[in-house]
Amino acid sequence: MINPGRFDLQSLRVFLQVALTGSLTKAADKSHMTLSALSKRIAELERTADCSLFVRHPRGLELTPAGRELVQHARAVLDSVNRMAYAMGDFAIGVRGHVRVWANTSSITQFLPRDLAVFVREQPLIRISLEEKLSEQVIAAVAAGEADLGIFADNVPSQGLEKYLYRHDRLVLLVPSDHPLAGAAEIGFGEALEYDFVGLNQGSSLLQRLNDAAAALEKALRLRIQVSSFDAICRMIEAGLGIGVLPEGAVRAEITGLRAIRLTDPWAHRSLWLGVNSRASLVPEAAKLLDHLRQAHAS
């Protein structure tokens, strides 16, 4: 068993630089070290790992399988250390705490930027870490304690979490301006199902909602293209590759070649929820953010 205490951070940084450049000389220059000092670091690291990390060629270095494996671990270790230093630096300059927020795309696209901007102005000493995830991932992260607060769609099971209403939104059908449906002011989802759709990737709550709605009508959702963002859906529809369903607030105002048509189906009116394990167990900073976001719905 290799002693993990023998790995030092500077050697891992130097190793990554050599792996990136494929050259001791270039890595030494970028690391502001002498070639001999850097070579010594790499030799010591190989002794610590008890295996070769590079194959030496006349024109440079090539990672061995062990070296490729160490690259992944070194990146993870250094990233964790950097995040630790960043967090400690916040406390050093007076930041009072961190709140970890995971949220789905709909909330980030439509509401969160404005709501968080207000909160940060009012609470400048609270640091917020925000990650965009699928609703299922958000719920799992809150339940596991990876996130203090989550925002997710209403059609995803969230047993075990305390939930509070965040916002309501409305879904619209987005079509090119020359599409046969473009002249309609509103439409039932069933009328659109004879056309090809552009949708989000598997796992999204919005795609699940559309599949469920199509199944209830005993029809199939004809997904021609799947992408990972609302903006990509808009781009694909602009190019004439299909039609799609998006939250009304997520349709980009600068798009002129598309028409947004309101859906008359009851499921097109959605709720977005705030979720926590327990408000009583939240740190004060997270409780303040939760209360702020709950009030945003009422304002």
N, C-alpha and C positions, 0 to 999 in steps of 0.2 A: 504494500500500500504506500503510494507516494504521499509524503507529508505536505498537505495543502498550505501550511504556513511558510513553505519555502518559495512560494510564488510571490513576487513583488509587483506592484502596480506599474512601476516605471519600465520594468522588463517586458510586461505585457503590452504596454504602449509602443515600445520600440519594436517588438515582434510584429504587431499589426502594421507598423509603418513598413517594415521589410516585406511582409506579405503583400501589402498594397503595391509597392514599387517593384518588387522582384529584384531588388539590388541593395546590397549593403551600403554602397557609396551614396546612392540617392537617399536612402533612409537616414544615413548619418547626417547628410546635409539638411534634410527636412526636420530632423530631431535636434539640430544644433549640437551634435556630438562629434567627437573625433571618430574616425573609422575604427581605430583599435578599441576604443571604449565601447562602441556599439557591438563590435564582433565579440568582445568579451561577454557582454550581456546575453547575446544569443547563445553562445557556448554554455554559459551558466544555466540558461533556461532549458537547453537540451539535456544538460546533466540532471536538472531537477525533474524534468519529464521522463528521464531515462529512455529517451528515444530520439531519433533524428526528426527534426521538424521541416528541414529543407533538403532538397537534392541540389547539389552544386553543379551547375553547368558553366561552360566557358563564357556564355553570354548572360548569365544571371542565375537566379534561384527559382526553384519550383517547390511548392508545398508538397510534403508527403501526406498520406492519409491522416497521420497523427497531427500534422500541422494544420490541415483543413479543419479538423475537429477542434483544435485549440483556438482557431480563429473565432469560431462560434461562441465558445465559452469566454474568451477574452473580451469580446464585444459586449456580452451580457454583463460581465463583471464590471467593466469600465463604465458602462451605461448606468448601472446601479450605483456605483460610487459617485458618478457625476450628479445623479439625481439627489443623492444623499447630501452632497456638498451644496447643491442649489437650495435644498430645503433648509439646511442649517444656516446658510447665508441669509435666507429670509428672516429667520429668527434673530440673527445678529443685527439686522437693520430695523427690527421692530415689528415684523409681521407676526401677528398673534396666532395664526393657525391656518391650516389648509383644509379645504373641503373638496372631496373627490366626487365629481358628478359624471355619470354616464347617461347619455340621452339618445333617443332615436333621431333619425334624419328629419322627420317632420317637425319636431320641436326646435331643432337647431336651425333649420331653414327659415321657419316662420316667426318664432317668438323669442327664443333664448338670447340672441345677441342684444336685443334692446333691454330685456329684463335684467340680464347680467351686467350690462353697462351701467344701469341705474344703481344696482346693488354695489358695484365696485366704487362708484363715486361716493356712495354713502358710507361704505366700509372699506376704505383703502388699505387697511392693514390685514385684510383677510385675503389669502391667495386661493384662487379657484383653479382646479385642474379639471378640464372637460374632455371627455372622450365620446366620439360618435360611434354608436353601436346599434345592432339590431335590438328590437324590443326584448326578445327572449334573452339575449346576452345581458342586457341592462338588468333585468329582473334577477338573473342568476348572480350577477356581480354584487347587487345589493344584498341578496340573501347570504352570500359567502363573505360579506364584509369587505370586498374589494372596492366598493363604491359606498360613499355615505348616503347618497341621494340618487335616485334614478327617475327618468321620465320615459314613459312608454305608452303604447297604444292600448285602447280599451278591449281589443279582441284577443289579447294574449293572457293566458292564465297567470295569476300572480298571488296564489295562495300563500299565506304566511307573512305577507308584507302589509304594513299600514299604508293605506292609499288616500290621497287627497286630490281633488280635481285641480288640474293645472289650466287647461284651455280646451275650448271647443274649436273644431275646424270643419270645413266642408270640402268634399271631394268634387272635382270637375273632370269632365272628359275633354282631353286636349286633342285637337285635330288640325291638319293643315288647312289653310284658308280656302283651298280649292277642293276640299273633300266633300263627298255627297252629304255629309251630316253638318257641314259648316254653317248652314243657314238656320239651324235650330237654336232657340234660346235656351231650351232645356230638353232633356231626353231621359228615357228609361234605359238602364244599363243593357237590358235585353236587346234593344234595337242596335246596339253597337257591336254585339258579339259575332256578327257575320263578317267583321273585318279583322285584319291582323293587328295584334297589339305589340307595343314595346313596354316592357315591365322591368321591375327590379329583380335582382337575383333571388334565388331560393332562400327562404328563411326570413324574408321581410314580412312584417305584419300587413303591409298594404297588399302585397301579392297574395297572401293568404286570404285577405278579405275579398279580393276579386275572384279568386278560385272558388271560395265558398258561395259567393253571389251567383256565379255561373252555374255551379252545381245545383243550387236551389231552383234555378230556371231550367234545369235538365239540359244544359248546353255546355259546350267546352270553351275555355278561354284559349284562343289561338295566339299563343306567344311566339312571335317571330324572332324577337331579339330581347335579351335580358342584359341589363347594365347595372352599375352599382350606385348611381346617383340620380337625383331629380334632374340635374343639369344635363346629364347624358341622355335621359329620356327626351327632354326637349330637343336636343340636337338631332336625335334619331327621327323624331316626328317631323322636325323641320326638313329633314332630308327625304321625307316621303316614305319612310320605312315602316310606318304603322301609325296607330293612334294609341293614346295612353290615358291613364287616370292619375291625377296628382292632387295634392291639397291646393286649394285655391290660392292660398298665400305663398305657395312655392313656385307659382308660374312667374317666370321672369318678365318684368314689365317691358324690357327692351325688345322682346320677341315680337315682331310685327307680322310674321307669316303664319301665325297660329291663331286658332279660335278656342277659347275656353267655354264649354257648354255645361251648365249646371245639371247634375244628375238628380232625378226626382226620387230615387230609391231611398228609403229610410236609413239604410246602412251608410249612405254617403255623408251623413252627419256624424262625426266622430268626437270622442273625448280623449284627451291626453291626460295621463295620470302621473302624479308625483308619488314615488314609493320610497319608504324607509323601513328598516327592520323595526324600529321603535323610536318615536319621537322623544320619549323620555330618556333614552340612552344616547341620543345624539350629543356630540360635543357642542358647546355653545355657538361656535361659528356656523356649524351645519344647521343647527336649529334656526339661527337667524336667516340663513338663506332659504330654508324651507318656508318659513313664515313670509318672507318677501315674495317668493314665487306663488304662494297661495293667494296673497293679496293682489298679485298682478292680474289674476283672473277676475277679481271683483272690481278692479279699477276700470 
